[in-house]
Every structure is written in structure tokens, then in C-alpha cells.
Amino acid sequence: MSRATTVANNARRHILIENVPRTALAADIRRTIRQERVVGIDDIQIDLYRFTPNRRAYLILSHPDFLQKNIAKLEKSSVGGLLVNAYPADLPTVNTELRGVKGRQLAAKRGAITGTGPSGGVPSNGRHVCIRGLPPKVSPESIEEYLQKFGLTKLDDKTEVYQVPLPEGAFSLYSRHLLRTQSISDSYHIVRRIHMSYFQPEVFGKKFQVHASVVR
């Protein structure tokens, strides 16, 4: 098989579905796939913008022959009560810089951890948490202190904290950060403890309300 044929087949192994509810999980999309008898789905990746769902998801097929029939079935389907649109698509390039602690640290210094793309450009393994609503210039050390106040001291020993940069030319009164935890249970534990809490209320009052979610 020629390289050109391989590239063409890879391009036909991805389906982009739009108008997905922002709260939808991969499990919700899998439920629709079962109901519509869509076949040959190897993986589902929620598309994110700065680690926030943007109402799109990618389906990765096991073989390009499934593409057209699956798109026809999905065009008549709904996820979470919303009718979706389906198109063939190329999967955006994965940021390989995010492998390993040193790689992530260097990527963060270059502003490369943007949280945009399938699963935000990080492995969709449940070991990442996005927290937003923080002060614009908060330091990783301050975030670690904030976690400690919720009894999360044990998690902080190996939890990595990286700031998600703003798009070029953008301005915000708030910042968001990515936490990389040691396990899925740690991620959900952090979210349960800090979501809708206030960052340093003794200093800022109720100015900075924290929103936390597991990256999927």
C-alpha cells in the first residue's frame, strides 16, 4: 500500500459530530451509537476549547469502509435530546510534547498546553482536572496551598499544575489551570472537594468562584 493510500484511508477513519450537548460524556454518545447500530467505533473523543466542551466530538473508526454508512445513521440521531450533524474529518494532531513530566513542564513554559482539540490535547484517561475562575496571576504554589485547605495534601506531592494560556490578544479577569493527578479517583476526589468553592475567600471574598471538571 502506498503512502498516499495510507494517508487517504486515515483521513476516512474519523467522523466529527456537532451539536453535542456541553454536558454530554463519551458514554452518552456510545448510547446513541448502540441505538443507531453504528459499527466499527474504536474510540470517542470529546472536542474541547481550553478544556471546556465545545459541543463537538470525534469518532475514530476501525476501518474507512464504515465511514459513509455510519454518517448516514448519525445524521438521523440525537445525543441528549439534540439532533447532531456528522461529517468526515481529519483528527487534529496530538501534542506529543505532553508526554512525561519534563515534556509537560517545557510545553507549559512555551504556552503549548492550550486545552484545545480532542480531549484538550491530553490523554483522555481521567487523570487531568481543569480548574477555572482563579485570579489571573495565581501561582502553582498558591493553588497547592488552596488544595491543602481541603485536606488534599497527599495529592499535592505528585500533582502537576500548569496554567492554560489565553489566546493571543485575549484578556480575562480569571485564569484556568490543568492539574495532572495520579489516578482517576484522585481527579474525581479533587473535583468533588473544590468545585463551586471560593479561592482564598479570606483575601478575595467571593470574587473568585472555582469551577472544576475532569478532562474527558
VMD Tcl script that draws the C-alpha trace (Angstrom):
set ca {
  {0.00 0.00 0.00}
  {1.39 3.41 -0.99}
  {1.88 6.23 1.48}
  {-0.78 8.29 -0.34}
  {-3.32 5.47 0.06}
  {-2.49 5.13 3.75}
  {-2.98 8.85 4.34}
  {-6.30 8.78 2.45}
  {-7.56 5.82 4.49}
  {-6.59 7.50 7.76}
  {-8.48 10.61 6.69}
  {-11.58 8.43 6.20}
  {-11.39 6.91 9.67}
  {-12.74 9.90 11.60}
  {-16.23 11.33 11.98}
  {-16.90 14.73 13.51}
  {-20.30 15.12 15.16}
  {-21.58 18.59 16.02}
  {-24.37 19.99 18.22}
  {-23.45 17.66 21.08}
  {-24.70 18.93 24.49}
  {-21.90 20.54 26.51}
  {-22.67 18.18 29.38}
  {-22.52 15.04 27.23}
  {-20.00 12.34 28.10}
  {-18.47 9.69 25.86}
  {-20.91 7.25 27.49}
  {-23.87 9.32 26.23}
  {-22.50 9.19 22.69}
  {-21.90 5.44 22.99}
  {-25.56 5.03 23.97}
  {-26.60 6.78 20.76}
  {-24.16 4.63 18.77}
  {-25.74 1.46 20.16}
  {-29.27 2.69 19.49}
  {-28.47 3.62 15.87}
  {-26.38 0.46 15.31}
  {-23.31 2.44 14.32}
  {-20.44 -0.04 13.91}
  {-16.65 -0.10 13.93}
  {-16.09 2.66 16.52}
  {-12.67 2.28 18.16}
  {-12.73 5.43 20.27}
  {-14.71 8.58 21.12}
  {-13.02 11.86 21.98}
  {-14.89 14.95 23.16}
  {-13.57 18.08 21.44}
  {-12.57 20.83 23.87}
  {-11.69 24.51 23.75}
  {-9.36 25.46 26.61}
  {-10.50 22.25 28.36}
  {-14.19 23.21 28.05}
  {-16.55 21.13 25.84}
  {-17.41 22.98 22.63}
  {-20.32 20.76 21.51}
  {-18.31 18.55 19.17}
  {-16.86 15.04 19.35}
  {-14.70 12.80 17.18}
  {-15.42 9.15 16.44}
  {-12.43 7.05 15.41}
  {-13.31 4.15 13.12}
  {-11.59 0.78 12.90}
  {-11.82 0.84 9.08}
  {-12.62 3.50 6.44}
  {-15.33 1.28 4.89}
  {-17.60 2.15 7.86}
  {-17.49 5.90 7.20}
  {-20.41 6.64 4.87}
  {-22.93 4.20 6.38}
  {-22.16 5.47 9.89}
  {-22.55 9.10 8.85}
  {-25.95 8.29 7.30}
  {-27.09 6.69 10.57}
  {-25.76 9.52 12.74}
  {-27.48 12.20 10.65}
  {-30.81 10.89 11.95}
  {-29.70 10.55 15.56}
  {-29.67 12.65 18.71}
  {-27.46 12.92 21.78}
  {-29.07 14.15 24.98}
  {-32.20 15.14 23.07}
  {-30.36 17.25 20.48}
  {-30.14 16.30 16.82}
  {-26.49 16.06 15.74}
  {-24.71 16.64 12.44}
  {-21.98 14.27 11.24}
  {-19.14 14.84 8.78}
  {-15.94 13.07 7.69}
  {-12.96 14.81 9.27}
  {-9.24 14.66 9.91}
  {-8.31 14.21 13.56}
  {-6.20 17.17 14.78}
  {-2.56 16.41 15.50}
  {-1.84 15.21 19.04}
  {0.66 17.28 21.00}
  {3.37 14.72 21.77}
  {5.21 17.32 23.91}
  {2.86 16.48 26.79}
  {4.44 13.08 27.41}
  {6.46 12.88 30.60}
  {6.84 15.42 33.39}
  {9.74 17.26 31.74}
  {7.90 17.39 28.43}
  {4.83 18.90 30.08}
  {6.93 21.41 32.01}
  {8.67 22.59 28.83}
  {5.36 22.71 26.95}
  {3.84 24.82 29.72}
  {6.73 27.31 29.53}
  {6.09 27.68 25.80}
  {2.37 28.11 26.33}
  {1.69 24.86 24.46}
  {-0.84 23.43 26.93}
  {-3.85 25.11 25.34}
  {-6.57 22.57 26.14}
  {-7.93 22.78 22.60}
  {-8.71 19.75 20.44}
  {-9.87 16.17 21.12}
  {-9.73 15.64 24.90}
  {-7.97 19.01 25.09}
  {-4.82 17.54 23.58}
  {-4.08 15.39 26.65}
  {-4.67 11.65 27.11}
  {-8.35 11.08 27.91}
  {-7.54 8.80 30.84}
  {-9.36 10.69 33.61}
  {-6.10 11.85 35.22}
  {-6.49 15.54 34.37}
  {-8.61 18.19 36.06}
  {-9.31 21.68 34.73}
  {-9.98 24.38 37.31}
  {-11.10 27.81 36.18}
  {-12.22 31.04 37.83}
  {-8.88 31.65 39.57}
  {-7.07 35.03 39.84}
  {-5.17 35.87 36.62}
  {-1.70 35.73 38.15}
  {-2.11 32.95 40.69}
  {0.99 30.77 41.14}
  {1.09 26.96 41.21}
  {2.27 27.23 44.82}
  {-0.86 29.18 45.76}
  {-3.02 26.54 44.10}
  {-1.25 23.81 46.06}
  {-1.92 25.74 49.29}
  {-5.54 26.08 48.26}
  {-5.80 22.30 47.75}
  {-4.21 21.65 51.11}
  {-7.03 23.56 52.82}
  {-9.42 20.91 51.53}
  {-7.40 18.09 53.02}
  {-5.76 17.24 49.69}
  {-2.17 17.42 50.98}
  {-1.40 13.83 49.98}
  {-2.40 14.52 46.39}
  {-0.21 17.60 46.13}
  {3.03 15.63 46.45}
  {2.84 14.45 42.84}
  {0.01 16.54 41.36}
  {1.29 18.68 38.48}
  {-0.12 22.20 38.00}
  {0.07 24.06 34.68}
  {-1.53 27.33 33.63}
  {-3.64 27.30 30.47}
  {-2.64 30.39 28.43}
  {-5.14 32.82 26.99}
  {-5.47 33.01 23.20}
  {-3.23 35.63 21.63}
  {-4.62 39.13 22.17}
  {-7.28 37.97 24.66}
  {-7.81 39.38 28.15}
  {-9.53 37.86 31.16}
  {-10.01 38.67 34.83}
  {-9.73 34.95 35.56}
  {-7.31 32.14 34.80}
  {-7.58 28.41 34.39}
  {-5.13 25.65 35.20}
  {-4.64 21.99 34.40}
  {-3.92 19.55 37.20}
  {-2.45 16.17 36.35}
  {-3.26 13.70 39.10}
  {-2.04 10.20 39.89}
  {-5.32 8.38 39.31}
  {-8.90 8.73 38.14}
  {-10.14 8.52 41.73}
  {-7.83 11.40 42.70}
  {-9.27 13.52 39.88}
  {-12.86 12.98 40.93}
  {-11.96 13.46 44.59}
  {-10.44 16.87 43.80}
  {-13.48 17.93 41.75}
  {-15.90 16.90 44.49}
  {-13.99 18.89 47.11}
  {-13.26 22.14 45.29}
  {-15.99 22.65 42.64}
  {-18.04 25.80 43.39}
  {-15.78 26.75 46.30}
  {-14.10 30.17 46.61}
  {-10.40 30.76 46.14}
  {-8.83 32.39 49.23}
  {-12.11 33.91 50.50}
  {-10.21 35.47 53.42}
  {-8.42 37.65 50.85}
  {-10.82 37.96 47.90}
  {-14.20 37.25 49.48}
  {-16.48 35.67 46.87}
  {-14.75 37.22 43.86}
  {-13.16 34.00 42.56}
  {-15.52 31.04 42.47}
  {-13.79 27.88 41.33}
  {-15.25 25.55 38.71}
  {-13.57 22.16 38.40}
  {-14.13 19.28 35.98}
  {-12.39 16.08 34.98}
  {-10.99 16.30 31.44}
  {-12.53 13.58 29.25}
}
mol new
graphics top color blue
foreach p $ca { graphics top sphere $p radius 0.5 }
foreach p [lrange $ca 0 end-1] q [lrange $ca 1 end] { graphics top cylinder $p $q radius 0.2 }
display resetview
